[in-house]
Amino acid sequence: MELKFEPQIEREFRGFYFAGTRQMVRIALVLGLLFEFGRFAVDASGGAGGALSVTAALRLLLVSFVMGVALFSVQHAALSRFSDQLIFAAAAAVSCATLFSSVLRAASGLAPLYLEVAAVIVFVNLLLGLRFLDALWPTVPLFAGVIVAGGFVPGPASAFAYSGLSLFLVAIVSSAGCFRLEQAARSVFLHRRSASDLVGRDDSTGIPNRRLFLEHLQSIIGQAERESQGLAIAMVRIDDFDAFEKQYGTEAADACLRRVAHALMRAGRRPLDYTARYSPKDYAVLFYDPSGRSITETVGRIRRQIALLDIPNEATPDSKRVTVSIGVAVSPRGRKHHQRSVLTCAARALEKAQNLGRDKMVVEEVPERRSTAQILTGPWGAATRS
C-alpha cells in the first residue's frame, strides 16, 4: 500500500491519524521533556565542563522549548492544525541536538553515546506519531552523522563496529515499525471510510446521504473554527418534481435525480466542498471558506449546470425544462459556526426562493447567536439587574 492518498483523502487521513495517536504523542512529549531535564542533571552532576556544559545547557533550552510548544499544541484544539509541524520540529530539534552533542564529544576524543542515540531514534520513529517519511528526515542524518563522528574517535575498531551495527539494527527495526504502523493505520482508515460510504450513500443517486453529510458538516465546522474560515450551505430543490414524476414516471424521475446530483457535484469543485442528498426533495451542498463573490458565482454555476442538462419537463407550462430553486446560508469568517443555525437558515432561504417562483435563488447570512453573557449585558439584562 502506498503511503500517500489523493489530497482530499490525505487530509482526512491526517486528521484520523492525529486523533488516534494524540494521547501517545502527549505522553511521549512529556517523557521527552523529563529525559532532557534528567540528562542535563546528569551532565551537571558529572562535572562536565567547557564546551560540553555549555552545549548541555543550550540543548536543554532549545529542545525543551520546542517540545513544550508541541505539547501545548497537542493539548489545545485551537492549535491542533499546527501540531504536525510542531511535532516534526520537536523531532528535528532533539535529533540535531543529539547529533551536535555526539560530534562535540568526538572532537573531545570521547565516543558518542550510542545508547542515547538509539533511544532518540526509537523516540522519533515510534513514539511521536510521525508518519514514516516525516520520521526519516530527522533520523537518517542523525544515524549517518553519529557513525561518521564515531569513526574519528580513537579506540578499538571492533568496539566501534559493534556499536555501529547495533545502532544500525535499532534504526532499521524502528523505521520498519514506523512504516508498518502507518501502513496499518491507512488500511484501517480506508476500511472505515469504505464502510461509512456504503451505509452513507443514497440509493437513488449514489451520492452521500443526510447522515454522512451531517458527519462531514460537523467535522468541517470544527476545522473552519480552528482556521477562522467561513462556510456556506446551499439547499437545492427540483422545481415541480412531483409533477415531473407524475408526467414521466418513476424511472425517469430517478434518472433526473441522478443527473441533477452529479451536476451539483461538478459545481462544488474545491476539495472540501461536499454534495449530498439531504431529503427526498432536497440536496445540500457545503462550500468551505466562500467569499461573497465566489458563493454567488458558485450558485450561478449550479444553475448553469442544471440548465446544460436540458432535461425536458412538459409538466411546467413556462420553461419546459427542469429547473431548481436554491437557498444559501452563509456563515462568515471569524464567527462560531452552529450546525443547526446554518441548516435552519439554508432551509428558510430555500422556502423564500420557492415563494419567488421557479428557478430562483436566495442568499442569506446566518444570524449570529448571542451568548448568555451578551444577553445579560444587553438592555433587558441591565433592566433586570437594576
ChimeraX attribute file (.defattr): number of C-alpha atoms within 10 A of each C-alpha:
attribute: neighborCount
match mode: 1-to-1
recipient: residues
	/A:1	8
	/A:2	6
	/A:3	12
	/A:4	11
	/A:5	13
	/A:6	7
	/A:7	10
	/A:8	11
	/A:9	15
	/A:10	14
	/A:11	14
	/A:12	14
	/A:13	19
	/A:14	15
	/A:15	14
	/A:16	15
	/A:17	18
	/A:18	18
	/A:19	10
	/A:20	13
	/A:21	14
	/A:22	16
	/A:23	13
	/A:24	14
	/A:25	21
	/A:26	20
	/A:27	14
	/A:28	20
	/A:29	24
	/A:30	14
	/A:31	13
	/A:32	22
	/A:33	20
	/A:34	13
	/A:35	14
	/A:36	18
	/A:37	18
	/A:38	13
	/A:39	16
	/A:40	19
	/A:41	13
	/A:42	12
	/A:43	16
	/A:44	15
	/A:45	9
	/A:46	10
	/A:47	10
	/A:48	13
	/A:49	12
	/A:50	8
	/A:51	12
	/A:52	17
	/A:53	16
	/A:54	12
	/A:55	17
	/A:56	21
	/A:57	15
	/A:58	14
	/A:59	23
	/A:60	20
	/A:61	13
	/A:62	15
	/A:63	23
	/A:64	23
	/A:65	15
	/A:66	21
	/A:67	24
	/A:68	19
	/A:69	17
	/A:70	25
	/A:71	22
	/A:72	17
	/A:73	20
	/A:74	24
	/A:75	15
	/A:76	10
	/A:77	15
	/A:78	15
	/A:79	14
	/A:80	20
	/A:81	15
	/A:82	13
	/A:83	21
	/A:84	19
	/A:85	13
	/A:86	21
	/A:87	25
	/A:88	22
	/A:89	18
	/A:90	26
	/A:91	28
	/A:92	21
	/A:93	20
	/A:94	27
	/A:95	25
	/A:96	19
	/A:97	20
	/A:98	20
	/A:99	23
	/A:100	18
	/A:101	20
	/A:102	25
	/A:103	23
	/A:104	18
	/A:105	19
	/A:106	21
	/A:107	14
	/A:108	12
	/A:109	14
	/A:110	16
	/A:111	21
	/A:112	24
	/A:113	16
	/A:114	19
	/A:115	12
	/A:116	13
	/A:117	23
	/A:118	20
	/A:119	14
	/A:120	21
	/A:121	28
	/A:122	20
	/A:123	22
	/A:124	27
	/A:125	28
	/A:126	23
	/A:127	19
	/A:128	24
	/A:129	27
	/A:130	24
	/A:131	20
	/A:132	20
	/A:133	14
	/A:134	17
	/A:135	23
	/A:136	18
	/A:137	14
	/A:138	22
	/A:139	26
	/A:140	14
	/A:141	14
	/A:142	24
	/A:143	20
	/A:144	13
	/A:145	17
	/A:146	24
	/A:147	23
	/A:148	13
	/A:149	19
	/A:150	25
	/A:151	17
	/A:152	14
	/A:153	19
	/A:154	12
	/A:155	13
	/A:156	8
	/A:157	11
	/A:158	9
	/A:159	10
	/A:160	19
	/A:161	14
	/A:162	11
	/A:163	18
	/A:164	20
	/A:165	13
	/A:166	15
	/A:167	21
	/A:168	16
	/A:169	13
	/A:170	17
	/A:171	23
	/A:172	13
	/A:173	14
	/A:174	19
	/A:175	23
	/A:176	15
	/A:177	16
	/A:178	24
	/A:179	20
	/A:180	13
	/A:181	17
	/A:182	19
	/A:183	18
	/A:184	13
	/A:185	16
	/A:186	22
	/A:187	13
	/A:188	13
	/A:189	18
	/A:190	14
	/A:191	12
	/A:192	12
	/A:193	15
	/A:194	12
	/A:195	11
	/A:196	14
	/A:197	16
	/A:198	13
	/A:199	13
	/A:200	20
	/A:201	19
	/A:202	20
	/A:203	14
	/A:204	14
	/A:205	19
	/A:206	16
	/A:207	22
	/A:208	23
	/A:209	22
	/A:210	19
	/A:211	17
	/A:212	19
	/A:213	22
	/A:214	15
	/A:215	11
	/A:216	15
	/A:217	19
	/A:218	14
	/A:219	13
	/A:220	21
	/A:221	19
	/A:222	16
	/A:223	18
	/A:224	20
	/A:225	18
	/A:226	16
	/A:227	16
	/A:228	15
	/A:229	21
	/A:230	23
	/A:231	24
	/A:232	26
	/A:233	27
	/A:234	32
	/A:235	29
	/A:236	28
	/A:237	24
	/A:238	21
	/A:239	22
	/A:240	15
	/A:241	20
	/A:242	13
	/A:243	14
	/A:244	22
	/A:245	17
	/A:246	12
	/A:247	14
	/A:248	14
	/A:249	12
	/A:250	12
	/A:251	10
	/A:252	14
	/A:253	18
	/A:254	15
	/A:255	13
	/A:256	20
	/A:257	20
	/A:258	17
	/A:259	16
	/A:260	26
	/A:261	23
	/A:262	16
	/A:263	21
	/A:264	24
	/A:265	18
	/A:266	14
	/A:267	21
	/A:268	20
	/A:269	12
	/A:270	11
	/A:271	12
	/A:272	14
	/A:273	18
	/A:274	22
	/A:275	26
	/A:276	27
	/A:277	27
	/A:278	20
	/A:279	12
	/A:280	10
	/A:281	13
	/A:282	18
	/A:283	23
	/A:284	28
	/A:285	24
	/A:286	23
	/A:287	25
	/A:288	23
	/A:289	21
	/A:290	20
	/A:291	16
	/A:292	11
	/A:293	8
	/A:294	12
	/A:295	22
	/A:296	16
	/A:297	12
	/A:298	17
	/A:299	23
	/A:300	14
	/A:301	17
	/A:302	23
	/A:303	21
	/A:304	14
	/A:305	18
	/A:306	22
	/A:307	17
	/A:308	10
	/A:309	15
	/A:310	12
	/A:311	15
	/A:312	15
	/A:313	21
	/A:314	15
	/A:315	19
	/A:316	17
	/A:317	8
	/A:318	9
	/A:319	13
	/A:320	13
	/A:321	18
	/A:322	24
	/A:323	26
	/A:324	23
	/A:325	26
	/A:326	32
	/A:327	26
	/A:328	31
	/A:329	28
	/A:330	24
	/A:331	25
	/A:332	21
	/A:333	17
	/A:334	13
	/A:335	14
	/A:336	18
	/A:337	23
	/A:338	15
	/A:339	12
	/A:340	9
	/A:341	16
	/A:342	23
	/A:343	20
	/A:344	13
	/A:345	24
	/A:346	28
	/A:347	22
	/A:348	17
	/A:349	24
	/A:350	27
	/A:351	18
	/A:352	18
	/A:353	23
	/A:354	19
	/A:355	11
	/A:356	13
	/A:357	11
	/A:358	19
	/A:359	18
	/A:360	18
	/A:361	25
	/A:362	21
	/A:363	23
	/A:364	17
	/A:365	15
	/A:366	20
	/A:367	13
	/A:368	13
	/A:369	12
	/A:370	9
	/A:371	8
	/A:372	10
	/A:373	9
	/A:374	10
	/A:375	12
	/A:376	15
	/A:377	12
	/A:378	11
	/A:379	10
	/A:380	10
	/A:381	14
	/A:382	11
	/A:383	10
	/A:384	8
	/A:385	9
	/A:386	5
